[in-house]
Amino acid sequence: MFDFRYHVASLAAVFIALAVGILVGAAISGKLGDAEDALTKEKIQSLNDQVSLLRSQKQSVEARGQAAQNLLEAAYPVLMQQRLSGRGFAVLFVGPVKGDVRSSIERTLADSDSGSPVRLVALDTPIDPQVLDERLTASDELAHLAQSGDDFDDLGQALGREFVEGNGTPTWGMLSGELVQERSGTSSGTVDGAIVVRSWTPDDASKTETKGTESLFEGLLSGLEKTGVPVVGVETTSMSDTAVDAYSREGISSVDDVDTIFGRLALSLLLGGARPGHYGLRDSASDGVAPPIEPVTTTTSG
């Protein structure tokens, strides 16, 4: 038989247990909340301490960096004076001339007493592989440089050597309509080194145009390197599409911050025969900010 009193007693026990559970839970929750508050405060204080330490370290680094900048600015004229005196250099833009890069290069040469570039050439990029290949095969003088499809390595090497050696640069002259966007200076006379800027990016080019242009670019670097004179690829700190990997593959040095006083000094040192490598302020500068600085030796009469 159903016992109503027993049922009421059971419900009462359940409600009592629930009440006790709520009270105990509230007590525990309060304690845990206090503990969590304490932990949160401790973590916040720890984070604040770390932020303060990092801020202090940042200020210290900035102070040392500014001191180094001030020291270099004071020493820069002496370090650059006559470093490249009596030497001439050629500048090659693989793509359009970038005014800020050109200005930094010309200032470097002027500061180191070299003067204006002997010659400057800007390639009209991207190249048209079909038109260029047809031009090569149709010319008795250029046919030996013709390869198949979009492979222009042989042509690039010939152009690279000629760019340094001068002698009227006949290949450049014959392909002026297909390759040259801008040129200045003289085409005769051997130069003492070359500066390369890859100002072209393949964003708007077809796959064939991109492959052909890159093949020509790599051939140019190879031809320049084989001349034995210092060759330096330069970039500015704002250039996002870096060519340092291409320079490295062909054994050519690079400077990734030619728009800074550090970069201009590094470029001058490399053109003067300093230890080859990849220098600058970005991650691509695997050899440091600048090569070792050797004193400039001058001869005096009397």
C-alpha positions in Angstrom: 0.0 0.0 0.0 1.2 3.5 -0.8 2.4 5.3 2.4 1.8 9.0 1.9 3.9 9.9 5.0 6.9 8.1 3.7 6.6 9.9 0.4 6.4 13.3 2.1 9.4 12.4 4.2 11.4 11.4 1.1 10.5 14.7 -0.6 11.5 16.7 2.5 14.9 14.9 2.5 15.5 15.7 -1.1 14.7 19.4 -0.6 16.9 19.5 2.5 19.8 17.9 0.5 19.3 20.5 -2.2 19.3 23.3 0.3 22.4 22.1 1.9 24.0 21.6 -1.5 23.2 25.1 -2.5 24.6 26.5 0.7 27.8 24.5 0.5 28.1 25.3 -3.2 27.7 29.0 -2.5 30.4 28.8 0.2 32.8 26.9 -2.0 32.0 29.2 -4.9 32.8 32.2 -2.8 36.1 30.8 -1.7 36.9 29.8 -5.3 35.9 33.3 -6.4 38.2 34.8 -3.9 41.0 32.5 -5.0 40.3 33.3 -8.7 40.4 37.0 -7.9 43.7 36.6 -6.1 45.1 34.6 -9.0 43.8 37.2 -11.5 45.3 40.1 -9.5 48.6 38.1 -9.3 48.6 37.5 -13.1 47.7 41.1 -13.9 50.5 42.3 -11.7 53.0 39.8 -13.3 51.9 41.0 -16.8 52.3 44.7 -15.7 55.8 43.9 -14.5 56.7 42.2 -17.8 55.3 45.1 -19.8 57.3 47.6 -17.7 60.4 45.5 -18.2 59.9 45.3 -21.9 59.2 49.0 -22.1 62.4 49.7 -20.2 64.3 47.4 -22.5 62.8 49.0 -25.6 63.7 52.4 -24.4 67.3 51.2 -23.7 67.6 49.6 -27.2 66.2 52.8 -28.8 68.6 54.9 -26.9 71.5 52.7 -28.0 70.2 52.7 -31.5 69.9 56.5 -31.6 73.5 56.8 -30.2 74.7 54.5 -32.9 72.8 56.5 -35.5 74.3 59.8 -34.2 77.8 58.3 -34.2 77.5 57.0 -37.7 76.1 60.3 -39.0 79.1 62.1 -37.4 81.6 59.5 -38.9 79.9 59.0 -42.2 81.6 61.8 -44.2 85.0 60.6 -43.1 84.2 56.9 -43.8 82.9 57.7 -47.3 85.5 60.3 -48.3 87.4 59.1 -51.4 86.3 55.5 -50.9 85.4 55.1 -54.5 87.5 58.0 -55.9 88.5 57.4 -59.6 86.1 54.5 -60.1 83.1 54.3 -62.4 79.9 52.2 -61.9 76.9 51.1 -64.0 73.4 50.9 -62.7 70.8 48.4 -64.1 67.1 48.5 -63.3 65.3 45.3 -64.1 62.0 47.2 -64.5 61.2 50.9 -64.3 63.5 53.4 -62.7 62.5 54.0 -59.1 63.3 57.6 -58.2 64.0 57.0 -54.5 66.3 54.1 -55.2 68.1 56.0 -58.0 68.5 59.0 -55.7 70.0 56.8 -52.9 72.4 55.1 -55.4 73.6 58.4 -56.8 74.0 59.9 -53.4 76.2 56.9 -52.4 78.4 57.4 -55.4 78.6 61.2 -54.8 79.4 60.8 -51.1 82.2 58.4 -51.9 83.7 60.6 -54.6 82.8 58.4 -57.6 80.5 60.8 -59.3 77.5 60.0 -61.5 76.9 56.5 -62.9 78.9 55.8 -66.1 75.7 54.4 -67.5 72.2 53.5 -66.4 69.8 51.2 -68.2 66.2 50.3 -67.3 64.7 47.1 -68.8 61.3 47.3 -70.3 59.5 44.6 -68.3 57.9 42.2 -68.6 59.5 41.1 -71.8 57.6 39.5 -74.7 59.3 36.1 -75.1 57.9 35.5 -78.6 58.9 38.9 -80.0 62.3 38.7 -78.4 62.9 35.1 -79.7 61.8 36.2 -83.2 64.2 39.1 -83.1 67.1 36.9 -82.1 66.6 34.2 -84.6 66.1 36.8 -87.5 69.5 38.4 -86.8 72.8 37.0 -88.0 74.6 38.8 -85.1 72.2 37.6 -82.4 71.1 34.1 -83.6 73.7 32.4 -81.5 71.9 33.7 -78.4 68.6 32.4 -79.4 67.3 29.5 -77.3 63.8 27.9 -77.2 60.6 29.3 -75.8 61.1 31.5 -72.7 64.8 30.6 -71.9 66.9 33.7 -72.2 69.8 32.7 -69.9 72.4 32.9 -72.7 71.2 36.3 -73.8 71.1 37.6 -70.2 74.7 36.5 -69.6 75.9 38.2 -72.8 74.1 41.4 -71.8 75.5 41.2 -68.3 79.1 40.9 -69.5 78.6 43.7 -72.0 77.0 45.9 -69.4 80.3 45.9 -67.5 82.8 45.8 -70.4 81.2 48.5 -72.4 82.8 48.7 -75.9 79.7 50.3 -77.3 77.3 47.7 -75.9 76.3 46.4 -79.3 73.9 43.7 -78.1 72.1 46.3 -76.0 72.0 48.6 -79.0 70.5 46.0 -81.3 67.8 45.0 -78.8 67.0 48.5 -77.6 63.5 48.4 -79.1 62.7 45.1 -77.4 64.4 45.5 -74.0 65.3 49.1 -73.1 62.9 51.5 -71.4 65.3 54.1 -70.4 69.1 54.7 -70.7 71.6 57.4 -69.9 75.3 57.9 -69.8 77.9 56.4 -72.1 77.9 53.0 -73.6 81.7 52.8 -73.9 84.4 52.1 -71.3 84.7 49.3 -68.8 83.2 50.0 -65.3 84.6 49.1 -61.9 81.4 47.6 -60.7 77.6 47.3 -61.2 74.5 48.0 -59.1 71.3 46.1 -59.8 67.7 46.9 -58.8 64.9 44.5 -59.5 62.0 47.0 -59.7 59.7 44.7 -61.7 57.2 42.4 -60.0 55.3 39.7 -61.8 51.9 40.6 -60.5 50.4 41.8 -63.8 52.4 39.5 -66.2 51.3 36.3 -67.8 53.0 33.0 -66.8 55.1 33.0 -70.0 56.1 36.7 -69.6 57.1 36.0 -66.0 59.2 33.0 -66.8 60.9 34.7 -69.7 61.7 37.8 -67.6 63.0 35.8 -64.7 65.2 33.8 -67.0 66.6 36.9 -68.5 67.1 38.4 -65.0 69.0 35.4 -63.7 71.1 35.3 -66.9 72.0 39.0 -66.4 73.1 38.3 -62.8 75.2 35.4 -63.9 76.8 37.5 -66.7 77.6 40.3 -64.3 79.1 38.0 -61.7 81.4 36.4 -64.2 83.0 39.7 -65.0 84.8 39.6 -61.7 83.9 43.2 -60.6 81.9 44.0 -57.5 78.2 43.6 -58.2 75.6 44.6 -55.6 71.8 44.1 -55.7 70.1 46.9 -53.8 66.6 47.4 -52.3 65.0 49.9 -50.0 63.5 49.1 -46.6 60.0 49.6 -48.0 60.3 47.1 -50.9 58.2 44.1 -50.1 59.1 41.9 -53.0 62.7 41.0 -52.3 65.2 39.6 -54.8 67.9 38.6 -52.2 67.3 34.9 -52.9 68.1 35.4 -56.6 71.2 37.5 -55.8 72.4 34.8 -53.4 71.9 32.0 -55.9 74.1 33.8 -58.4 76.8 34.8 -55.9 76.0 38.5 -55.8 76.0 40.6 -52.7 73.0 42.7 -51.6 72.0 45.6 -49.5 68.4 45.8 -48.4 68.3 49.3 -46.9 70.0 51.6 -49.4 67.6 54.4 -48.4 69.4 54.6 -45.0 72.8 55.9 -44.0 73.7 52.3 -43.0 72.8 51.0 -46.5 74.7 53.7 -48.3 77.8 53.0 -46.3 77.4 49.2 -46.9 76.9 49.8 -50.7 80.0 51.9 -50.9 82.1 49.3 -48.9 80.9 46.5 -51.2 81.6 48.4 -54.4 85.1 49.2 -53.0 85.8 45.4 -52.6 84.7 44.7 -49.0 83.7 41.2 -47.9 80.8 40.0 -50.1 77.5 39.1 -48.4 73.9 40.2 -47.7 73.7 43.3 -45.5 71.0 45.5 -44.1 68.3 45.9 -41.5 65.8 43.2 -42.5 65.7 39.4 -42.0 67.3 39.0 -45.5 70.5 40.5 -44.1 72.2 37.3 -43.1 75.6 38.8 -42.7 74.8 41.8 -40.6 74.3 45.6 -41.1 77.4 46.2 -43.1 80.7 44.5 -44.0 83.9 45.2 -42.0 85.1 48.8 -42.6 88.6 49.0 -44.0 90.4 52.4 -43.9 90.7 54.3 -47.1 94.4 54.6 -48.1 95.5 57.7 -50.0 98.8 58.6 -51.4 100.3 62.1 -50.8 103.1 63.7 -52.6 106.1 65.4 -51.0 
